[in-house]
Amino acid sequence: MSNCKFCKSTDLTEFTATERMLGLGGDFVYQECRACGSLQLKNIPEDLSPYYSDSVYYSFSPLVKSSLFRKVLKRIRLRAFFWFRLEFMAPVYGYWLKKIHPGFQAQIADVGCGNGQLLYELHASGYNNLFGFDPFLAKSFDPEKGLVLKKGSIKDSDRTFDLIMMHHSFEHMEFPEQVLSDCFDRLRPGGKLLIRTPVADAAIWKEKRALWVQLDAPRHLVIPTIKGFRTLAEQQGFRLLEVEFDSDEFQFWGTQLYESGQKLDRQLIPQYIDQKLMALYKEKALLFNREGQGDQVCFYLQKPV
């Protein structure tokens, strides 16, 4: 008998989804927990590699580096954003970094870092104790002094960190309880954990079900609800400080492409969605975020001192 990977309930229902992003098809059984609403893939394929395209997943993309001049500009921009509250100077990752605001000497880890581009941007902006972990890296290497990318898992590291991040990698991991436990062990007392992930609280999931673009069968192995995630995180010893909805119009146009029988291809957008409709989707995404019905969130957690 299966248990929910978040709240441990055995009261699960099943539904079938297909691979749509790449157009590969196939049937995949997901389980939905009646107690907390979280989702999980019932039987994970032994080999998931055919479902990860190097044209889509940035783990396989080359690292894009900045010139010295652009690095200087990035450092000025981030400090202006932090210190003078110049919102127009905010980098794309500014909204969550500002809330955590780790010191520039903080030990920071990115789990599921892909090619390390986000860490590189942080490094270019002035952070210099950065570590990335990803099993899909071709090899471990140090792109810059103060930036280390490791092929593998954070549980294999002997370091501890002030901040651990997961940006849309959590949902690709089979055992969320083990993931949270490993992060708790690698955090220093008072350290922060930031997890950005789709959530099954989404209005579009409830409306479109298996056509929801962020179900992403079979790559997304688990998708929690806020209730399910809170239950599991607190069991591991974390304090859940805040939940911030940060979804955008992707939830609508991606799902619309799937409803039209198409793959996830941005070049197809103009055939189905005009500029007026896209503007409405952006407004609707903001509304859903305010109402707690968006399809992805940022969880801010802390290890007690």
Order of alpha helices (4+ residues) and beta strands (2+ residues): beta-beta-beta-alpha-alpha-beta-alpha-beta-beta-beta-beta-alpha-beta-alpha-beta-alpha-beta-alpha-alpha-alpha-beta
